[in-house]
């Protein structure tokens, strides 16, 4: 179903931005662009998410879990 939806959007020329949610340690949720996440190494993504958590909550996370 998802594949048919995406193919339909491509066929119609409709673009869509896909993102994954990142929940900070204080409960705020940020949408991270999939293109960015796929284009950087895991270490850089972890550093970016840690800095985002620090800016939002005032503390660095103890760890980041990827699903």
C-alpha positions in Angstrom: 0.0 0.0 0.0 2.8 2.4 0.9 4.7 1.6 -2.2 1.6 2.2 -4.4 1.0 5.6 -2.6 4.6 6.7 -3.2 4.6 5.5 -6.8 1.3 7.4 -7.3 2.8 10.6 -5.9 5.8 10.2 -8.2 3.6 9.6 -11.2 1.5 12.7 -10.4 4.7 14.8 -9.8 3.8 15.4 -6.2 6.8 15.5 -3.9 6.8 14.7 -0.3 9.2 15.1 2.6 9.8 12.1 4.7 11.1 12.4 8.2 11.6 10.3 11.3 10.7 11.5 14.8 13.4 12.2 17.4 12.1 12.4 21.0 14.4 14.4 23.2 15.0 13.5 26.9 12.6 16.2 28.0 9.8 15.0 25.8 10.0 17.3 22.8 9.6 15.6 19.4 11.5 16.8 16.4 11.2 15.6 12.8 14.5 14.8 11.2 14.8 14.8 7.4 15.4 11.3 6.1 17.7 12.6 3.3 20.0 14.2 6.0 20.0 11.1 8.1 20.9 8.9 5.1 23.7 11.2 3.9 25.7 11.5 7.1 27.7 8.8 9.1 26.0 7.4 12.2 28.5 9.2 14.4 27.7 12.6 13.0 24.0 11.9 13.2 24.4 10.9 16.9 26.4 14.2 17.5 23.7 16.2 15.8 20.9 14.6 17.8 22.8 15.1 21.0 23.3 18.8 20.2 19.7 19.1 19.4 18.7 17.5 22.7 21.1 19.9 24.5 19.6 23.0 22.8 16.0 21.8 23.6 16.5 20.5 27.1 19.7 21.9 28.5 21.4 18.6 28.9 23.1 15.9 26.8 21.3 12.6 26.6 22.8 9.5 28.3 22.3 7.6 25.0 20.5 7.6 21.7 18.6 4.5 20.6 18.1 3.9 16.9 15.2 1.7 15.8 
